Amino acid sequence: MNSAILPRVAPFALFMACVGLEEGGRFLIERGLLPLDQQDLQYLYPLKIAAVALLLLRFARHYTELEPKQLANLRHLALSVGCGVMVFLLWIPLDIRLNPLGITGGFNPLLFQEGTERILMIAARLAGAVLVVPLMEELFWRSFFIRYLIAQDFSQVEIGRTTRSAFLITALLFGLEHNFFIAGVMAGCAYNFLLHATRSIIHCVLAHAVTNLLLGLYVLTTQQWQFW
């Protein structure tokens, strides 16, 4: 195996394995086969985010495509922030729950005891959505996967280079990963366009983080928990 693959695939694989564990637990609880409450599964989220964050730190030296100096390009910076805002604004109207994988999701912090516990769970959710998930997903989808579709030795493919098929396949699979498939495909297309325009993974991470931050604040303000 190409030594560059594992650092970009392992955090994503761990995250999805935890999602599968949550969905499996939800399935068993609904059928009375697991003596837990649905709320108990919410405690897995901080553990999942912590585990993925530790793995990202473990492989940090491999992520040479993450170049902070690229953020000094003000044109690209404005484009990235604008892209993140646009995806958020389009995500809300595209709240059509169409997911072939059957992932339900949803996080309601009001189910937790008011006070420290609730605050910590909200903080974990926001930190995961803004700091960990964008980094993990962009390293997988737009650093590894979209280039791997072009050549198995993906590290030899220039960041930002794509083909029509690689663009579409990545966007579709990105959509499948999310509760709202159509919104996910839209976001995948937007981040793919941004990748091509900026030739930068860190700008894609920034745009993704902006989207998730605005979505998190929107959810907390409107209490439309289905978006979480």
C-alpha positions as a LaTeX table, in Angstrom:
\begin{tabular}{lrrr}
\hline
Residue & $x$ (\AA) & $y$ (\AA) & $z$ (\AA) \\
\hline
Met1 & 0.00 & 0.00 & 0.00 \\
Asn2 & 1.14 & 3.53 & $-0.80$ \\
Ser3 & 2.42 & 4.92 & 2.51 \\
Ala4 & 0.56 & 8.18 & 1.82 \\
Ile5 & $-2.84$ & 6.45 & 1.82 \\
Leu6 & $-3.13$ & 5.36 & 5.45 \\
Pro7 & $-2.80$ & 8.83 & 7.07 \\
Arg8 & $-5.63$ & 10.17 & 4.88 \\
Val9 & $-7.90$ & 7.14 & 4.96 \\
Ala10 & $-7.55$ & 5.88 & 8.55 \\
Pro11 & $-9.19$ & 8.87 & 10.34 \\
Phe12 & $-12.13$ & 8.79 & 7.93 \\
Ala13 & $-12.46$ & 5.01 & 8.23 \\
Leu14 & $-12.46$ & 5.28 & 12.02 \\
Phe15 & $-15.11$ & 7.99 & 11.92 \\
Met16 & $-17.37$ & 5.94 & 9.64 \\
Ala17 & $-16.84$ & 2.82 & 11.73 \\
Cys18 & $-18.07$ & 4.77 & 14.77 \\
Val19 & $-21.08$ & 5.97 & 12.77 \\
Gly20 & $-21.80$ & 2.35 & 11.89 \\
Leu21 & $-21.52$ & 1.42 & 15.56 \\
Glu22 & $-24.02$ & 4.15 & 16.49 \\
Glu23 & $-26.49$ & 3.05 & 13.82 \\
Gly24 & $-26.11$ & $-0.57$ & 14.86 \\
Gly25 & $-26.79$ & 0.41 & 18.46 \\
Arg26 & $-29.84$ & 2.42 & 17.40 \\
Phe27 & $-31.17$ & $-0.57$ & 15.46 \\
Leu28 & $-30.76$ & $-2.89$ & 18.45 \\
Ile29 & $-32.32$ & $-0.41$ & 20.90 \\
Glu30 & $-35.37$ & 0.07 & 18.67 \\
Arg31 & $-35.93$ & $-3.70$ & 18.71 \\
Gly32 & $-35.39$ & $-4.04$ & 22.43 \\
Leu33 & $-32.20$ & $-6.05$ & 21.96 \\
Leu34 & $-29.94$ & $-3.55$ & 23.72 \\
Pro35 & $-30.86$ & $-2.34$ & 27.23 \\
Leu36 & $-29.96$ & 1.29 & 26.58 \\
Asp37 & $-31.76$ & 4.51 & 25.71 \\
Gln38 & $-31.32$ & 6.31 & 22.36 \\
Gln39 & $-29.84$ & 9.24 & 24.29 \\
Asp40 & $-27.04$ & 7.02 & 25.59 \\
Leu41 & $-25.68$ & 6.76 & 22.05 \\
Gln42 & $-25.08$ & 10.52 & 22.03 \\
Tyr43 & $-22.23$ & 10.01 & 24.48 \\
Leu44 & $-20.32$ & 8.20 & 21.74 \\
Tyr45 & $-19.88$ & 11.45 & 19.81 \\
Pro46 & $-17.20$ & 13.04 & 22.04 \\
Leu47 & $-15.35$ & 9.71 & 22.13 \\
Lys48 & $-15.55$ & 9.43 & 18.34 \\
Ile49 & $-14.27$ & 12.97 & 17.80 \\
Ala50 & $-11.46$ & 12.52 & 20.35 \\
Ala51 & $-10.33$ & 9.27 & 18.72 \\
Val52 & $-10.31$ & 10.82 & 15.23 \\
Ala53 & $-8.49$ & 13.92 & 16.49 \\
Leu54 & $-5.79$ & 11.79 & 18.10 \\
Leu55 & $-5.35$ & 9.86 & 14.87 \\
Leu56 & $-5.04$ & 13.10 & 12.89 \\
Leu57 & $-2.39$ & 14.28 & 15.35 \\
Arg58 & $-0.61$ & 10.94 & 15.04 \\
Phe59 & $-0.32$ & 11.41 & 11.27 \\
Ala60 & 0.08 & 15.21 & 11.28 \\
Arg61 & 3.58 & 15.20 & 9.78 \\
His62 & 2.25 & 13.44 & 6.67 \\
Tyr63 & $-0.17$ & 16.23 & 5.76 \\
Thr64 & 2.25 & 18.30 & 3.74 \\
Glu65 & $-0.59$ & 19.52 & 1.50 \\
Leu66 & $-1.92$ & 21.60 & 4.42 \\
Glu67 & $-0.05$ & 24.85 & 3.87 \\
Pro68 & $-1.18$ & 27.66 & 6.24 \\
Lys69 & 0.69 & 30.24 & 4.15 \\
Gln70 & $-1.88$ & 29.71 & 1.40 \\
Leu71 & $-4.42$ & 31.49 & 3.62 \\
Ala72 & $-2.48$ & 34.71 & 2.96 \\
Asn73 & $-3.97$ & 34.79 & $-0.54$ \\
Leu74 & $-6.83$ & 37.19 & 0.20 \\
Arg75 & $-8.69$ & 36.42 & $-3.02$ \\
His76 & $-8.73$ & 32.72 & $-2.26$ \\
Leu77 & $-9.54$ & 33.45 & 1.39 \\
Ala78 & $-12.63$ & 35.43 & 0.39 \\
Leu79 & $-13.59$ & 32.69 & $-2.07$ \\
Ser80 & $-13.28$ & 30.01 & 0.63 \\
Val81 & $-15.33$ & 31.89 & 3.21 \\
Gly82 & $-17.91$ & 32.77 & 0.56 \\
Cys83 & $-18.12$ & 29.14 & $-0.51$ \\
Gly84 & $-18.65$ & 28.05 & 3.10 \\
Val85 & $-21.43$ & 30.61 & 3.57 \\
Met86 & $-23.08$ & 29.66 & 0.27 \\
Val87 & $-23.14$ & 25.94 & 1.15 \\
Phe88 & $-24.75$ & 26.77 & 4.50 \\
Leu89 & $-27.42$ & 28.96 & 2.88 \\
Leu90 & $-28.26$ & 26.25 & 0.34 \\
Trp91 & $-28.11$ & 23.40 & 2.87 \\
Ile92 & $-31.18$ & 24.57 & 4.82 \\
Pro93 & $-33.65$ & 24.58 & 1.86 \\
Leu94 & $-32.27$ & 21.22 & 0.69 \\
Asp95 & $-33.37$ & 19.43 & 3.86 \\
Ile96 & $-34.74$ & 16.44 & 1.92 \\
Arg97 & $-33.90$ & 13.36 & 3.95 \\
Leu98 & $-32.91$ & 11.04 & 1.13 \\
Asn99 & $-30.08$ & 8.80 & 2.25 \\
Pro100 & $-29.69$ & 5.29 & 0.79 \\
Leu101 & $-27.39$ & 4.40 & 3.69 \\
Gly102 & $-30.22$ & 5.03 & 6.17 \\
Ile103 & $-28.10$ & 7.10 & 8.56 \\
Thr104 & $-30.51$ & 9.00 & 10.78 \\
Gly105 & $-28.32$ & 11.35 & 12.80 \\
Gly106 & $-29.73$ & 14.24 & 14.81 \\
Phe107 & $-28.46$ & 15.60 & 18.10 \\
Asn108 & $-30.69$ & 17.29 & 20.66 \\
Pro109 & $-28.68$ & 18.78 & 23.56 \\
Leu110 & $-31.88$ & 19.57 & 25.46 \\
Leu111 & $-32.08$ & 15.87 & 26.27 \\
Phe112 & $-29.08$ & 16.27 & 28.55 \\
Gln113 & $-29.21$ & 17.62 & 32.06 \\
Glu114 & $-29.11$ & 21.41 & 32.10 \\
Gly115 & $-25.78$ & 22.78 & 33.22 \\
Thr116 & $-22.25$ & 21.46 & 32.79 \\
Glu117 & $-23.22$ & 18.24 & 31.03 \\
Arg118 & $-25.27$ & 20.00 & 28.37 \\
Ile119 & $-22.63$ & 22.69 & 27.83 \\
Leu120 & $-19.88$ & 20.09 & 27.42 \\
Met121 & $-21.92$ & 18.06 & 24.93 \\
Ile122 & $-22.69$ & 21.16 & 22.86 \\
Ala123 & $-19.02$ & 22.20 & 22.98 \\
Ala124 & $-17.95$ & 18.72 & 21.86 \\
Arg125 & $-20.45$ & 18.79 & 19.00 \\
Leu126 & $-19.32$ & 22.21 & 17.79 \\
Ala127 & $-15.62$ & 21.41 & 18.17 \\
Gly128 & $-16.06$ & 18.17 & 16.27 \\
Ala129 & $-18.07$ & 19.79 & 13.49 \\
Val130 & $-15.79$ & 22.80 & 13.06 \\
Leu131 & $-12.28$ & 21.59 & 13.92 \\
Val132 & $-12.13$ & 17.84 & 13.37 \\
Val133 & $-14.68$ & 16.81 & 10.74 \\
Pro134 & $-13.66$ & 19.35 & 8.04 \\
Leu135 & $-10.00$ & 18.37 & 8.38 \\
Met136 & $-10.72$ & 14.63 & 8.38 \\
Glu137 & $-13.14$ & 14.79 & 5.45 \\
Glu138 & $-11.13$ & 17.12 & 3.24 \\
Leu139 & $-7.97$ & 15.06 & 3.70 \\
Phe140 & $-9.93$ & 12.01 & 2.62 \\
Trp141 & $-12.20$ & 13.32 & $-0.15$ \\
Arg142 & $-10.23$ & 16.13 & $-1.75$ \\
Ser143 & $-6.65$ & 15.25 & $-0.92$ \\
Phe144 & $-6.83$ & 11.48 & $-1.34$ \\
Phe145 & $-9.97$ & 10.19 & $-3.02$ \\
Ile146 & $-10.46$ & 12.62 & $-5.90$ \\
Arg147 & $-6.81$ & 12.18 & $-6.88$ \\
Tyr148 & $-6.90$ & 8.41 & $-6.37$ \\
Leu149 & $-9.67$ & 8.21 & $-8.97$ \\
Ile150 & $-7.23$ & 9.76 & $-11.43$ \\
Ala151 & $-4.18$ & 7.65 & $-10.54$ \\
Gln152 & $-3.51$ & 4.99 & $-7.90$ \\
Asp153 & $-0.25$ & 6.77 & $-7.08$ \\
Phe154 & $-2.39$ & 9.74 & $-6.04$ \\
Ser155 & 0.46 & 11.64 & $-4.42$ \\
Gln156 & 1.85 & 12.28 & $-7.91$ \\
Val157 & $-1.38$ & 14.00 & $-8.96$ \\
Glu158 & $-1.33$ & 17.78 & $-8.46$ \\
Ile159 & $-3.66$ & 19.13 & $-5.78$ \\
Gly160 & $-6.68$ & 20.64 & $-7.53$ \\
Arg161 & $-6.43$ & 18.55 & $-10.66$ \\
Thr162 & $-9.59$ & 16.63 & $-11.45$ \\
Thr163 & $-11.54$ & 14.95 & $-14.21$ \\
Arg164 & $-15.26$ & 15.00 & $-14.88$ \\
Ser165 & $-15.74$ & 11.48 & $-13.56$ \\
Ala166 & $-13.57$ & 12.05 & $-10.47$ \\
Phe167 & $-15.46$ & 15.27 & $-9.72$ \\
Leu168 & $-18.91$ & 13.65 & $-10.00$ \\
Ile169 & $-18.06$ & 10.41 & $-8.19$ \\
Thr170 & $-16.51$ & 12.29 & $-5.28$ \\
Ala171 & $-19.51$ & 14.63 & $-4.99$ \\
Leu172 & $-22.00$ & 11.75 & $-5.09$ \\
Leu173 & $-20.19$ & 9.69 & $-2.48$ \\
Phe174 & $-19.75$ & 12.76 & $-0.31$ \\
Gly175 & $-23.52$ & 13.16 & $-0.48$ \\
Leu176 & $-24.07$ & 9.54 & 0.56 \\
Glu177 & $-22.06$ & 10.17 & 3.69 \\
His178 & $-24.55$ & 12.76 & 4.94 \\
Asn179 & $-28.10$ & 12.60 & 6.31 \\
Phe180 & $-29.34$ & 14.89 & 3.54 \\
Phe181 & $-28.09$ & 13.37 & 0.30 \\
Ile182 & $-29.01$ & 16.18 & $-2.09$ \\
Ala183 & $-27.54$ & 18.84 & 0.19 \\
Gly184 & $-24.44$ & 16.68 & 0.59 \\
Val185 & $-23.96$ & 16.38 & $-3.17$ \\
Met186 & $-24.36$ & 20.14 & $-3.50$ \\
Ala187 & $-21.69$ & 20.67 & $-0.84$ \\
Gly188 & $-19.42$ & 18.12 & $-2.48$ \\
Cys189 & $-19.69$ & 19.95 & $-5.80$ \\
Ala190 & $-19.04$ & 23.32 & $-4.16$ \\
Tyr191 & $-15.93$ & 22.12 & $-2.32$ \\
Asn192 & $-14.69$ & 20.39 & $-5.49$ \\
Phe193 & $-15.05$ & 23.64 & $-7.44$ \\
Leu194 & $-13.21$ & 25.47 & $-4.66$ \\
Leu195 & $-10.42$ & 22.88 & $-4.78$ \\
His196 & $-10.03$ & 23.41 & $-8.51$ \\
Ala197 & $-10.09$ & 27.20 & $-8.14$ \\
Thr198 & $-7.62$ & 27.49 & $-5.27$ \\
Arg199 & $-5.52$ & 24.34 & $-5.72$ \\
Ser200 & $-5.50$ & 24.22 & $-1.94$ \\
Ile201 & $-6.71$ & 21.68 & 0.61 \\
Ile202 & $-6.49$ & 24.13 & 3.49 \\
His203 & $-8.94$ & 26.46 & 1.75 \\
Cys204 & $-11.35$ & 23.55 & 1.38 \\
Val205 & $-10.94$ & 22.82 & 5.11 \\
Leu206 & $-11.67$ & 26.48 & 5.88 \\
Ala207 & $-14.81$ & 26.57 & 3.70 \\
His208 & $-16.05$ & 23.31 & 5.23 \\
Ala209 & $-15.41$ & 24.67 & 8.74 \\
Val210 & $-17.31$ & 27.88 & 7.96 \\
Thr211 & $-20.29$ & 25.86 & 6.71 \\
Asn212 & $-20.33$ & 23.65 & 9.80 \\
Leu213 & $-19.91$ & 26.57 & 12.20 \\
Leu214 & $-22.83$ & 28.48 & 10.66 \\
Leu215 & $-24.95$ & 25.34 & 10.57 \\
Gly216 & $-24.17$ & 24.63 & 14.22 \\
Leu217 & $-25.09$ & 28.16 & 15.28 \\
Tyr218 & $-28.27$ & 27.95 & 13.20 \\
Val219 & $-29.26$ & 24.68 & 14.86 \\
Leu220 & $-28.64$ & 26.05 & 18.35 \\
Thr221 & $-30.63$ & 29.19 & 17.56 \\
Thr222 & $-33.62$ & 27.56 & 15.85 \\
Gln223 & $-33.52$ & 24.18 & 17.66 \\
Gln224 & $-33.90$ & 22.36 & 14.35 \\
Trp225 & $-31.93$ & 19.41 & 15.66 \\
Gln226 & $-32.38$ & 17.29 & 12.53 \\
Phe227 & $-29.55$ & 19.26 & 10.89 \\
Trp228 & $-27.19$ & 17.86 & 13.52 \\
\hline
\end{tabular}
